[in-house]
Amino acid sequence: MGGSGVTRGTRRAGEIAGTAGTRRAGEIAGTRRADGTAGTRRAGGTAGIAGTRRAGGTAGAGKADGTAGAGTGSGRTDGERTVTSVVSAFPDLPRLDRAFALKEFVERLREERPPLDKAMAGLRRIEAMPGRVPPWARLLGIVLFALGFAPAVQPTWYEIGSTALLAGLVAGLTVLSETRPRLARVLPLLAAALVSLVTLGLLQPGHAHGGPVLIMLPALFFFVPGDLLSAAAAELVGGFLSTGAVRLVYALVLLLQLYVGVLLGVAVTGTPTGALFDTAQDTDLSRWVIVGSWAVFTAGLVLAFGVPWRAAGWVTALVFLTLGAQAAGTALIGEVGGTFVAAAALAATADLLARPPCRPPRLVLFLGGFFTLTAGSLGLRALTSLSGGHVLHGFHDLMDFVTVVMTIAVGLLAGAALVPGRAEREFRDAS
């Protein structure tokens, strides 16, 4: 989800769009009509920009912000050769200021029907947009992002204090990697190893503070791929098998990098693997501090992922809407039901709010609430518990992890099904 460079250590600078959520395959693409203007057509389920140039003079620039992997465009002209351009994109979050620019571009495309060369030039300008968030602000955003999440792991002052230290180290390493591509390739592994070394070697939290893994998790939340796992599951359930499989494999590899990084810290400090056992402590934070922490979390998200400040109010509202729906659903029908209700409410609300051209894109509205639901931390806890020999505890976390990921996925699809997207209606009416 900043300036150009690395999100979770692997984002390419040339990306324009891609989501951590689910988007129907009714995306917008530009095609040249017979009169030489850029129109709209349906583009199905690929990421990045895909262009197809026909020998007969038509072309397309596809935009899809619902899946990831490789974007392709294709076409056929009877008796003529077809040339297909393929643009690959990494299955990760884009800079969200580009998502704003892309939505504005698509709205202009609908209204003005510009010539195709001008439409393509507009896409290239979005690609080349410089980052609007300076490095110091991105560093601050990553720290606030982790601090706001810390009470959700353990609502204690010790968790917040230790997160401030560890997240500062992670943020510094992340910002440094944006100008050092070789460092960016191994950023999740290095960040996890650094957090593990400092936690086990310097802080040395005992079970009185919940155990070392719970202390590490908030600082690593910027890299934990819970959002990618849930999005991959939703894509697979929705029938986008190729893109869902790409995102799923990438998310699992990223999770394993974090796990290996933690184990490297264990090995260097000589800590027994049996110490990787967590027991959440009782809260010593007031209810208002816990509620306010989500506002801090949202401010961090805005800075870390480059969300324009004019959208901060919308993002904050949807974060609290998701939390409220989850709490109400859990109270009525249990934890799994509450997660399903929250995911469905988030998807439906984001779809509705994003319809007017003046509103933020769905991805931006959706992302904050989606982060509050994701379960990647459960996956990391399960792996570390299993490696420490705590088999029952590890499998319990693993089952919770799988259950939550699938619940979020089907909840997102249910919410999206309740509210047909605007682009889908336009295409249906035009057909």
Secondary structure, DSSP 4 states (H G I P E B T S, - for coil): ---SS-STT---TT-----SS---S-EEEEEE-TTSBEEEEEE-S--EEEEEEETTS-EEEEEE-S--EEEE----BTTB-EEE-EEEE-SS---HHHHHHHHHHHHHHHHH--BHHHHHHHHHHHHTPPPSS-HHHHHHHHHHHHHHHHHHH--SHHHHHHHHHHHHHHHHHHHHHTT-HHHHHTHHHHHHHHHHHHIIIII---GGGT-HHHHHHHHHTTT-THHHHHHHHHHHHTT-HHHHHHHHHHHHHHHHHHHHHHHHHHHHHT--GGG----PPPP-S-HHHHHHHHHHHHHHHHHHTT--GGGHHHHHHHHHHHHHHHHHHHHHH-HHHHHHHHHHHHHHHHHHHT-STTSPPHHHHHHHHHHHH--HHHHHHHHHHHHTT-HHHHHHHHHHHHHHHHHHHHHHHHHHHHS--HHHHHHHHH-
